[in-house]
Amino acid sequence: MSESSKGWTKELRSISWNDKEAKYDIRDWLEDLEKMDKGVTLSKEEIVALRDFLNGLEL
């Protein structure tokens, strides 16, 4: 999504833990993907609601 001047990239990823339904994760990662910063995790329902909200914005 974006990259900071210090090498961190903001990414949206689909992540599944322990064979559960995938969730959507938005957070910053260091370029080697060994470190991550705080972020937000959304369920399928939450990401759909966010999509619908964003589609309704006039940008």
mmCIF file of the N, C-alpha and C atoms, coordinates in Angstrom:
data_MODEL
# 
_entry.id   MODEL 
# 
loop_
_atom_site.group_PDB 
_atom_site.id 
_atom_site.type_symbol 
_atom_site.label_atom_id 
_atom_site.label_alt_id 
_atom_site.label_comp_id 
_atom_site.label_asym_id 
_atom_site.label_entity_id 
_atom_site.label_seq_id 
_atom_site.pdbx_PDB_ins_code 
_atom_site.Cartn_x 
_atom_site.Cartn_y 
_atom_site.Cartn_z 
_atom_site.occupancy 
_atom_site.B_iso_or_equiv 
_atom_site.pdbx_formal_charge 
_atom_site.auth_seq_id 
_atom_site.auth_comp_id 
_atom_site.auth_asym_id 
_atom_site.auth_atom_id 
_atom_site.pdbx_PDB_model_num 
ATOM 1   N N  . MET A 1 1  ? 0.822   -1.184  0.000  1.00 0.00 ? 1  MET A N  1 
ATOM 2   C CA . MET A 1 1  ? 0.000   0.000   0.000  1.00 0.00 ? 1  MET A CA 1 
ATOM 3   C C  . MET A 1 1  ? 0.872   1.257   0.000  1.00 0.00 ? 1  MET A C  1 
ATOM 4   N N  . SER A 1 2  ? 1.934   1.240   0.820  1.00 0.00 ? 2  SER A N  1 
ATOM 5   C CA . SER A 1 2  ? 2.854   2.381   0.858  1.00 0.00 ? 2  SER A CA 1 
ATOM 6   C C  . SER A 1 2  ? 4.154   1.935   1.511  1.00 0.00 ? 2  SER A C  1 
ATOM 7   N N  . GLU A 1 3  ? 5.171   2.784   1.375  1.00 0.00 ? 3  GLU A N  1 
ATOM 8   C CA . GLU A 1 3  ? 6.467   2.495   1.999  1.00 0.00 ? 3  GLU A CA 1 
ATOM 9   C C  . GLU A 1 3  ? 7.009   3.767   2.641  1.00 0.00 ? 3  GLU A C  1 
ATOM 10  N N  . SER A 1 4  ? 7.510   3.634   3.878  1.00 0.00 ? 4  SER A N  1 
ATOM 11  C CA . SER A 1 4  ? 8.077   4.780   4.583  1.00 0.00 ? 4  SER A CA 1 
ATOM 12  C C  . SER A 1 4  ? 9.529   4.980   4.170  1.00 0.00 ? 4  SER A C  1 
ATOM 13  N N  . SER A 1 5  ? 10.077  6.120   4.529  1.00 0.00 ? 5  SER A N  1 
ATOM 14  C CA . SER A 1 5  ? 11.474  6.410   4.205  1.00 0.00 ? 5  SER A CA 1 
ATOM 15  C C  . SER A 1 5  ? 12.438  5.512   4.977  1.00 0.00 ? 5  SER A C  1 
ATOM 16  N N  . LYS A 1 6  ? 11.953  4.852   6.036  1.00 0.00 ? 6  LYS A N  1 
ATOM 17  C CA . LYS A 1 6  ? 12.805  3.965   6.843  1.00 0.00 ? 6  LYS A CA 1 
ATOM 18  C C  . LYS A 1 6  ? 12.701  2.501   6.432  1.00 0.00 ? 6  LYS A C  1 
ATOM 19  N N  . GLY A 1 7  ? 11.981  2.217   5.329  1.00 0.00 ? 7  GLY A N  1 
ATOM 20  C CA . GLY A 1 7  ? 11.923  0.858   4.811  1.00 0.00 ? 7  GLY A CA 1 
ATOM 21  C C  . GLY A 1 7  ? 10.731  0.027   5.264  1.00 0.00 ? 7  GLY A C  1 
ATOM 22  N N  . TRP A 1 8  ? 9.827   0.612   6.055  1.00 0.00 ? 8  TRP A N  1 
ATOM 23  C CA . TRP A 1 8  ? 8.629   -0.112  6.479  1.00 0.00 ? 8  TRP A CA 1 
ATOM 24  C C  . TRP A 1 8  ? 7.572   -0.016  5.382  1.00 0.00 ? 8  TRP A C  1 
ATOM 25  N N  . THR A 1 9  ? 6.888   -1.137  5.108  1.00 0.00 ? 9  THR A N  1 
ATOM 26  C CA . THR A 1 9  ? 5.823   -1.132  4.112  1.00 0.00 ? 9  THR A CA 1 
ATOM 27  C C  . THR A 1 9  ? 4.493   -1.452  4.781  1.00 0.00 ? 9  THR A C  1 
ATOM 28  N N  . LYS A 1 10 ? 3.467   -0.683  4.432  1.00 0.00 ? 10 LYS A N  1 
ATOM 29  C CA . LYS A 1 10 ? 2.123   -0.936  4.928  1.00 0.00 ? 10 LYS A CA 1 
ATOM 30  C C  . LYS A 1 10 ? 1.478   -1.930  3.973  1.00 0.00 ? 10 LYS A C  1 
ATOM 31  N N  . GLU A 1 11 ? 0.991   -3.052  4.519  1.00 0.00 ? 11 GLU A N  1 
ATOM 32  C CA . GLU A 1 11 ? 0.455   -4.120  3.686  1.00 0.00 ? 11 GLU A CA 1 
ATOM 33  C C  . GLU A 1 11 ? -0.892  -4.608  4.210  1.00 0.00 ? 11 GLU A C  1 
ATOM 34  N N  . LEU A 1 12 ? -1.717  -5.052  3.285  1.00 0.00 ? 12 LEU A N  1 
ATOM 35  C CA . LEU A 1 12 ? -2.962  -5.740  3.612  1.00 0.00 ? 12 LEU A CA 1 
ATOM 36  C C  . LEU A 1 12 ? -2.730  -7.204  3.301  1.00 0.00 ? 12 LEU A C  1 
ATOM 37  N N  . ARG A 1 13 ? -2.930  -8.051  4.316  1.00 0.00 ? 13 ARG A N  1 
ATOM 38  C CA . ARG A 1 13 ? -2.693  -9.491  4.141  1.00 0.00 ? 13 ARG A CA 1 
ATOM 39  C C  . ARG A 1 13 ? -3.886  -10.288 4.638  1.00 0.00 ? 13 ARG A C  1 
ATOM 40  N N  . SER A 1 14 ? -4.109  -11.413 4.023  1.00 0.00 ? 14 SER A N  1 
ATOM 41  C CA . SER A 1 14 ? -5.098  -12.372 4.490  1.00 0.00 ? 14 SER A CA 1 
ATOM 42  C C  . SER A 1 14 ? -4.337  -13.407 5.317  1.00 0.00 ? 14 SER A C  1 
ATOM 43  N N  . ILE A 1 15 ? -4.750  -13.563 6.590  1.00 0.00 ? 15 ILE A N  1 
ATOM 44  C CA . ILE A 1 15 ? -4.005  -14.435 7.496  1.00 0.00 ? 15 ILE A CA 1 
ATOM 45  C C  . ILE A 1 15 ? -4.962  -15.396 8.195  1.00 0.00 ? 15 ILE A C  1 
ATOM 46  N N  . SER A 1 16 ? -4.571  -16.663 8.265  1.00 0.00 ? 16 SER A N  1 
ATOM 47  C CA . SER A 1 16 ? -5.357  -17.673 8.967  1.00 0.00 ? 16 SER A CA 1 
ATOM 48  C C  . SER A 1 16 ? -4.475  -18.314 10.029 1.00 0.00 ? 16 SER A C  1 
ATOM 49  N N  . TRP A 1 17 ? -4.974  -18.383 11.253 1.00 0.00 ? 17 TRP A N  1 
ATOM 50  C CA . TRP A 1 17 ? -4.247  -18.996 12.361 1.00 0.00 ? 17 TRP A CA 1 
ATOM 51  C C  . TRP A 1 17 ? -5.006  -20.213 12.853 1.00 0.00 ? 17 TRP A C  1 
ATOM 52  N N  . ASN A 1 18 ? -4.299  -21.307 13.100 1.00 0.00 ? 18 ASN A N  1 
ATOM 53  C CA . ASN A 1 18 ? -4.869  -22.524 13.691 1.00 0.00 ? 18 ASN A CA 1 
ATOM 54  C C  . ASN A 1 18 ? -6.057  -23.062 12.906 1.00 0.00 ? 18 ASN A C  1 
ATOM 55  N N  . ASP A 1 19 ? -5.948  -23.052 11.587 1.00 0.00 ? 19 ASP A N  1 
ATOM 56  C CA . ASP A 1 19 ? -6.985  -23.586 10.697 1.00 0.00 ? 19 ASP A CA 1 
ATOM 57  C C  . ASP A 1 19 ? -8.335  -22.890 10.852 1.00 0.00 ? 19 ASP A C  1 
ATOM 58  N N  . LYS A 1 20 ? -8.347  -21.654 11.338 1.00 0.00 ? 20 LYS A N  1 
ATOM 59  C CA . LYS A 1 20 ? -9.585  -20.883 11.453 1.00 0.00 ? 20 LYS A CA 1 
ATOM 60  C C  . LYS A 1 20 ? -9.783  -20.048 10.195 1.00 0.00 ? 20 LYS A C  1 
ATOM 61  N N  . GLU A 1 21 ? -10.983 -19.468 10.044 1.00 0.00 ? 21 GLU A N  1 
ATOM 62  C CA . GLU A 1 21 ? -11.276 -18.629 8.892  1.00 0.00 ? 21 GLU A CA 1 
ATOM 63  C C  . GLU A 1 21 ? -10.279 -17.473 8.824  1.00 0.00 ? 21 GLU A C  1 
ATOM 64  N N  . ALA A 1 22 ? -9.870  -17.144 7.612  1.00 0.00 ? 22 ALA A N  1 
ATOM 65  C CA . ALA A 1 22 ? -8.883  -16.079 7.420  1.00 0.00 ? 22 ALA A CA 1 
ATOM 66  C C  . ALA A 1 22 ? -9.433  -14.737 7.886  1.00 0.00 ? 22 ALA A C  1 
ATOM 67  N N  . LYS A 1 23 ? -8.531  -13.915 8.411  1.00 0.00 ? 23 LYS A N  1 
ATOM 68  C CA . LYS A 1 23 ? -8.846  -12.537 8.776  1.00 0.00 ? 23 LYS A CA 1 
ATOM 69  C C  . LYS A 1 23 ? -7.954  -11.643 7.928  1.00 0.00 ? 23 LYS A C  1 
ATOM 70  N N  . TYR A 1 24 ? -8.283  -10.367 7.889  1.00 0.00 ? 24 TYR A N  1 
ATOM 71  C CA . TYR A 1 24 ? -7.551  -9.407  7.075  1.00 0.00 ? 24 TYR A CA 1 
ATOM 72  C C  . TYR A 1 24 ? -6.777  -8.483  7.994  1.00 0.00 ? 24 TYR A C  1 
ATOM 73  N N  . ASP A 1 25 ? -5.499  -8.336  7.720  1.00 0.00 ? 25 ASP A N  1 
ATOM 74  C CA . ASP A 1 25 ? -4.578  -7.647  8.601  1.00 0.00 ? 25 ASP A CA 1 
ATOM 75  C C  . ASP A 1 25 ? -3.929  -6.493  7.845  1.00 0.00 ? 25 ASP A C  1 
ATOM 76  N N  . ILE A 1 26 ? -4.008  -5.282  8.427  1.00 0.00 ? 26 ILE A N  1 
ATOM 77  C CA . ILE A 1 26 ? -3.344  -4.114  7.858  1.00 0.00 ? 26 ILE A CA 1 
ATOM 78  C C  . ILE A 1 26 ? -2.317  -3.639  8.882  1.00 0.00 ? 26 ILE A C  1 
ATOM 79  N N  . ARG A 1 27 ? -1.050  -3.660  8.491  1.00 0.00 ? 27 ARG A N  1 
ATOM 80  C CA . ARG A 1 27 ? 0.009   -3.205  9.402  1.00 0.00 ? 27 ARG A CA 1 
ATOM 81  C C  . ARG A 1 27 ? 1.291   -2.923  8.632  1.00 0.00 ? 27 ARG A C  1 
ATOM 82  N N  . ASP A 1 28 ? 2.233   -2.298  9.310  1.00 0.00 ? 28 ASP A N  1 
ATOM 83  C CA . ASP A 1 28 ? 3.549   -2.017  8.732  1.00 0.00 ? 28 ASP A CA 1 
ATOM 84  C C  . ASP A 1 28 ? 4.492   -3.178  9.006  1.00 0.00 ? 28 ASP A C  1 
ATOM 85  N N  . TRP A 1 29 ? 5.296   -3.509  7.989  1.00 0.00 ? 29 TRP A N  1 
ATOM 86  C CA . TRP A 1 29 ? 6.292   -4.570  8.082  1.00 0.00 ? 29 TRP A CA 1 
ATOM 87  C C  . TRP A 1 29 ? 7.648   -4.005  7.696  1.00 0.00 ? 29 TRP A C  1 
ATOM 88  N N  . LEU A 1 30 ? 8.695   -4.476  8.384  1.00 0.00 ? 30 LEU A N  1 
ATOM 89  C CA . LEU A 1 30 ? 10.051  -4.133  7.982  1.00 0.00 ? 30 LEU A CA 1 
ATOM 90  C C  . LEU A 1 30 ? 10.361  -4.932  6.722  1.00 0.00 ? 30 LEU A C  1 
ATOM 91  N N  . GLU A 1 31 ? 11.216  -4.401  5.854  1.00 0.00 ? 31 GLU A N  1 
ATOM 92  C CA . GLU A 1 31 ? 11.414  -4.963  4.516  1.00 0.00 ? 31 GLU A CA 1 
ATOM 93  C C  . GLU A 1 31 ? 11.742  -6.448  4.499  1.00 0.00 ? 31 GLU A C  1 
ATOM 94  N N  . ASP A 1 32 ? 12.387  -6.991  5.505  1.00 0.00 ? 32 ASP A N  1 
ATOM 95  C CA . ASP A 1 32 ? 12.719  -8.420  5.508  1.00 0.00 ? 32 ASP A CA 1 
ATOM 96  C C  . ASP A 1 32 ? 11.591  -9.263  6.126  1.00 0.00 ? 32 ASP A C  1 
ATOM 97  N N  . LEU A 1 33 ? 10.476  -8.618  6.491  1.00 0.00 ? 33 LEU A N  1 
ATOM 98  C CA . LEU A 1 33 ? 9.286   -9.250  7.068  1.00 0.00 ? 33 LEU A CA 1 
ATOM 99  C C  . LEU A 1 33 ? 9.553   -9.947  8.404  1.00 0.00 ? 33 LEU A C  1 
ATOM 100 N N  . GLU A 1 34 ? 10.654  -9.588  9.057  1.00 0.00 ? 34 GLU A N  1 
ATOM 101 C CA . GLU A 1 34 ? 10.950  -10.182 10.356 1.00 0.00 ? 34 GLU A CA 1 
ATOM 102 C C  . GLU A 1 34 ? 10.373  -9.370  11.506 1.00 0.00 ? 34 GLU A C  1 
ATOM 103 N N  . LYS A 1 35 ? 10.035  -8.110  11.262 1.00 0.00 ? 35 LYS A N  1 
ATOM 104 C CA . LYS A 1 35 ? 9.452   -7.268  12.300 1.00 0.00 ? 35 LYS A CA 1 
ATOM 105 C C  . LYS A 1 35 ? 8.174   -6.650  11.776 1.00 0.00 ? 35 LYS A C  1 
ATOM 106 N N  . MET A 1 36 ? 7.191   -6.507  12.675 1.00 0.00 ? 36 MET A N  1 
ATOM 107 C CA . MET A 1 36 ? 5.950   -5.861  12.297 1.00 0.00 ? 36 MET A CA 1 
ATOM 108 C C  . MET A 1 36 ? 5.586   -4.838  13.356 1.00 0.00 ? 36 MET A C  1 
ATOM 109 N N  . ASP A 1 37 ? 4.824   -3.836  12.947 1.00 0.00 ? 37 ASP A N  1 
ATOM 110 C CA . ASP A 1 37 ? 4.377   -2.787  13.848 1.00 0.00 ? 37 ASP A CA 1 
ATOM 111 C C  . ASP A 1 37 ? 2.915   -3.042  14.207 1.00 0.00 ? 37 ASP A C  1 
ATOM 112 N N  . LYS A 1 38 ? 2.374   -2.192  15.051 1.00 0.00 ? 38 LYS A N  1 
ATOM 113 C CA . LYS A 1 38 ? 0.961   -2.326  15.407 1.00 0.00 ? 38 LYS A CA 1 
ATOM 114 C C  . LYS A 1 38 ? 0.106   -2.182  14.159 1.00 0.00 ? 38 LYS A C  1 
ATOM 115 N N  . GLY A 1 39 ? -1.040  -2.827  14.171 1.00 0.00 ? 39 GLY A N  1 
ATOM 116 C CA . GLY A 1 39 ? -1.936  -2.765  13.030 1.00 0.00 ? 39 GLY A CA 1 
ATOM 117 C C  . GLY A 1 39 ? -3.357  -3.031  13.465 1.00 0.00 ? 39 GLY A C  1 
ATOM 118 N N  . VAL A 1 40 ? -4.164  -3.406  12.509 1.00 0.00 ? 40 VAL A N  1 
ATOM 119 C CA . VAL A 1 40 ? -5.561  -3.722  12.774 1.00 0.00 ? 40 VAL A CA 1 
ATOM 120 C C  . VAL A 1 40 ? -5.905  -5.017  12.046 1.00 0.00 ? 40 VAL A C  1 
ATOM 121 N N  . THR A 1 41 ? -6.691  -5.866  12.708 1.00 0.00 ? 41 THR A N  1 
ATOM 122 C CA . THR A 1 41 ? -7.138  -7.125  12.125 1.00 0.00 ? 41 THR A CA 1 
ATOM 123 C C  . THR A 1 41 ? -8.654  -7.070  11.987 1.00 0.00 ? 41 THR A C  1 
ATOM 124 N N  . LEU A 1 42 ? -9.151  -7.416  10.803 1.00 0.00 ? 42 LEU A N  1 
ATOM 125 C CA . LEU A 1 42 ? -10.576 -7.330  10.508 1.00 0.00 ? 42 LEU A CA 1 
ATOM 126 C C  . LEU A 1 42 ? -11.117 -8.684  10.065 1.00 0.00 ? 42 LEU A C  1 
ATOM 127 N N  . SER A 1 43 ? -12.328 -9.000  10.486 1.00 0.00 ? 43 SER A N  1 
ATOM 128 C CA . SER A 1 43 ? -13.006 -10.209 10.019 1.00 0.00 ? 43 SER A CA 1 
ATOM 129 C C  . SER A 1 43 ? -13.521 -9.966  8.600  1.00 0.00 ? 43 SER A C  1 
ATOM 130 N N  . LYS A 1 44 ? -14.030 -10.997 7.965  1.00 0.00 ? 44 LYS A N  1 
ATOM 131 C CA . LYS A 1 44 ? -14.585 -10.854 6.624  1.00 0.00 ? 44 LYS A CA 1 
ATOM 132 C C  . LYS A 1 44 ? -15.724 -9.836  6.632  1.00 0.00 ? 44 LYS A C  1 
ATOM 133 N N  . GLU A 1 45 ? -16.577 -9.909  7.642  1.00 0.00 ? 45 GLU A N  1 
ATOM 134 C CA . GLU A 1 45 ? -17.701 -8.980  7.731  1.00 0.00 ? 45 GLU A CA 1 
ATOM 135 C C  . GLU A 1 45 ? -17.220 -7.538  7.897  1.00 0.00 ? 45 GLU A C  1 
ATOM 136 N N  . GLU A 1 46 ? -16.178 -7.343  8.688  1.00 0.00 ? 46 GLU A N  1 
ATOM 137 C CA . GLU A 1 46 ? -15.643 -5.997  8.913  1.00 0.00 ? 46 GLU A CA 1 
ATOM 138 C C  . GLU A 1 46 ? -14.978 -5.444  7.663  1.00 0.00 ? 46 GLU A C  1 
ATOM 139 N N  . ILE A 1 47 ? -14.255 -6.283  6.915  1.00 0.00 ? 47 ILE A N  1 
ATOM 140 C CA . ILE A 1 47 ? -13.591 -5.795  5.704  1.00 0.00 ? 47 ILE A CA 1 
ATOM 141 C C  . ILE A 1 47 ? -14.625 -5.473  4.631  1.00 0.00 ? 47 ILE A C  1 
ATOM 142 N N  . VAL A 1 48 ? -15.723 -6.232  4.582  1.00 0.00 ? 48 VAL A N  1 
ATOM 143 C CA . VAL A 1 48 ? -16.810 -5.927  3.640  1.00 0.00 ? 48 VAL A CA 1 
ATOM 144 C C  . VAL A 1 48 ? -17.454 -4.594  4.013  1.00 0.00 ? 48 VAL A C  1 
ATOM 145 N N  . ALA A 1 49 ? -17.695 -4.359  5.312  1.00 0.00 ? 49 ALA A N  1 
ATOM 146 C CA . ALA A 1 49 ? -18.280 -3.093  5.759  1.00 0.00 ? 49 ALA A CA 1 
ATOM 147 C C  . ALA A 1 49 ? -17.333 -1.932  5.431  1.00 0.00 ? 49 ALA A C  1 
ATOM 148 N N  . LEU A 1 50 ? -16.030 -2.120  5.620  1.00 0.00 ? 50 LEU A N  1 
ATOM 149 C CA . LEU A 1 50 ? -15.052 -1.088  5.287  1.00 0.00 ? 50 LEU A CA 1 
ATOM 150 C C  . LEU A 1 50 ? -15.063 -0.818  3.788  1.00 0.00 ? 50 LEU A C  1 
ATOM 151 N N  . ARG A 1 51 ? -15.096 -1.857  2.987  1.00 0.00 ? 51 ARG A N  1 
ATOM 152 C CA . ARG A 1 51 ? -15.155 -1.694  1.526  1.00 0.00 ? 51 ARG A CA 1 
ATOM 153 C C  . ARG A 1 51 ? -16.378 -0.898  1.116  1.00 0.00 ? 51 ARG A C  1 
ATOM 154 N N  . ASP A 1 52 ? -17.524 -1.261  1.675  1.00 0.00 ? 52 ASP A N  1 
ATOM 155 C CA . ASP A 1 52 ? -18.758 -0.557  1.343  1.00 0.00 ? 52 ASP A CA 1 
ATOM 156 C C  . ASP A 1 52 ? -18.684 0.912   1.739  1.00 0.00 ? 52 ASP A C  1 
ATOM 157 N N  . PHE A 1 53 ? -18.123 1.180   2.916  1.00 0.00 ? 53 PHE A N  1 
ATOM 158 C CA . PHE A 1 53 ? -17.948 2.554   3.370  1.00 0.00 ? 53 PHE A CA 1 
ATOM 159 C C  . PHE A 1 53 ? -17.050 3.344   2.421  1.00 0.00 ? 53 PHE A C  1 
ATOM 160 N N  . LEU A 1 54 ? -15.906 2.756   2.057  1.00 0.00 ? 54 LEU A N  1 
ATOM 161 C CA . LEU A 1 54 ? -14.966 3.442   1.175  1.00 0.00 ? 54 LEU A CA 1 
ATOM 162 C C  . LEU A 1 54 ? -15.555 3.660   -0.211 1.00 0.00 ? 54 LEU A C  1 
ATOM 163 N N  . ASN A 1 55 ? -16.328 2.696   -0.701 1.00 0.00 ? 55 ASN A N  1 
ATOM 164 C CA . ASN A 1 55 ? -16.965 2.853   -2.010 1.00 0.00 ? 55 ASN A CA 1 
ATOM 165 C C  . ASN A 1 55 ? -17.963 4.008   -2.017 1.00 0.00 ? 55 ASN A C  1 
ATOM 166 N N  . GLY A 1 56 ? -18.502 4.339   -0.859 1.00 0.00 ? 56 GLY A N  1 
ATOM 167 C CA . GLY A 1 56 ? -19.471 5.422   -0.756 1.00 0.00 ? 56 GLY A CA 1 
ATOM 168 C C  . GLY A 1 56 ? -18.847 6.807   -0.651 1.00 0.00 ? 56 GLY A C  1 
ATOM 169 N N  . LEU A 1 57 ? -17.537 6.877   -0.445 1.00 0.00 ? 57 LEU A N  1 
ATOM 170 C CA . LEU A 1 57 ? -16.856 8.171   -0.331 1.00 0.00 ? 57 LEU A CA 1 
ATOM 171 C C  . LEU A 1 57 ? -16.622 8.788   -1.695 1.00 0.00 ? 57 LEU A C  1 
ATOM 172 N N  . GLU A 1 58 ? -16.742 10.102  -1.751 1.00 0.00 ? 58 GLU A N  1 
ATOM 173 C CA . GLU A 1 58 ? -16.383 10.815  -2.977 1.00 0.00 ? 58 GLU A CA 1 
ATOM 174 C C  . GLU A 1 58 ? -14.976 11.348  -2.796 1.00 0.00 ? 58 GLU A C  1 
ATOM 175 N N  . LEU A 1 59 ? -14.024 10.705  -3.455 1.00 0.00 ? 59 LEU A N  1 
ATOM 176 C CA . LEU A 1 59 ? -12.612 11.089  -3.316 1.00 0.00 ? 59 LEU A CA 1 
ATOM 177 C C  . LEU A 1 59 ? -12.148 11.888  -4.518 1.00 0.00 ? 59 LEU A C  1 
# 
